[in-house]
């Protein structure tokens, strides 16, 4: 008897995961016996949150050609030269649906995610801003959302020692059904020490760093791309991640030290879609594929299956590509910062995962 993750799925199940009919038909050409695990992975990668499928044509039109631009489209954050040595690294991202469903954790993990995007580049975050849009002050949910979103933002940044230096808050009836929570982070970077996020040659070790994987936030990327009503916010609460800023502070310091010492080939944070998005992005942008042993992934809960492991959005996690000769030095750094680090695979010549 096949386990859940290995069972073949139907078009109706694909629709429940947010896939459109034409997307399902396109996938079936490549996966004629589509399994539950494959459906979960592909639904996450096809989601608006991960693929930007409706906005990408517009994003490609944005100005990005300049001698001052160090990093733009395709990387975790933008980077612009300040001088010949330093660059400003910045990113803005929304966390709207999670903040509407669970405002404190939704806003807090939005800040946590945007900070990981900055230090994934090898930059040190120095400041946060935000742009918050809520419904009318007279609306029954506005006060609850406002107080908890603001508390969540302040909680995560303050615990990491990174100040929120400004922002804006607006109220309008059009946001009665869903608030907008936009987080912005700024960092500084040595232009000669940008950490790539893509695979290079085969043979590097794929390392998992940070918090253990649990069942929180599974399919959060699909939820964040979905529409919902006032009646189903409770049932989607489990798709909202739970953050631990003190753990991320240690993770950040360990990662930045490893980058400063030139010990990493590449680094990618596990944000939306967790291990799925981070590894697929790393391989797609690079020159090699990845072999992942899910039995090696550190787990917080018992009996997690491959579907849950690949799609968990437990926070404060990274994947690193480390040359074998540097593994001992990287392990020493992470042990000193009391952050778990486990080899879970390697980069391979074939462009597959």
Secondary structure, DSSP 4 states (H G I P E B T S, - for coil): ---GGGSB--HHHHHHTT--HHHHHHHHHH-TT-BHHHHHHHHHHHSHHHH-TTTHHHHTTS---STTEEE-TTSSSEEEESSSSEEEEEEEEE-HHHHHHSHHHHHHHHHHHHHHHHHHTTPEEEEEEEEEEE--TTSTTHHHHHHHHHHHHHHHHHHHT--EEEEEEEE-GGGSS--EEEEEEEEEEEGGGPPP-S--STTPEEEEEESPB-STTTTHHHHHHS---TTSTTTTGGGS----HHHHHHHHHHHHHHHHTT--SEEEE--TTHHHHHHHHHHHTSSSEEEE-GGGS-BSSTT--HHHHHH---SSEEEEEE-GGGHHHHHHHHHHTT--EEEEEEEESSS--
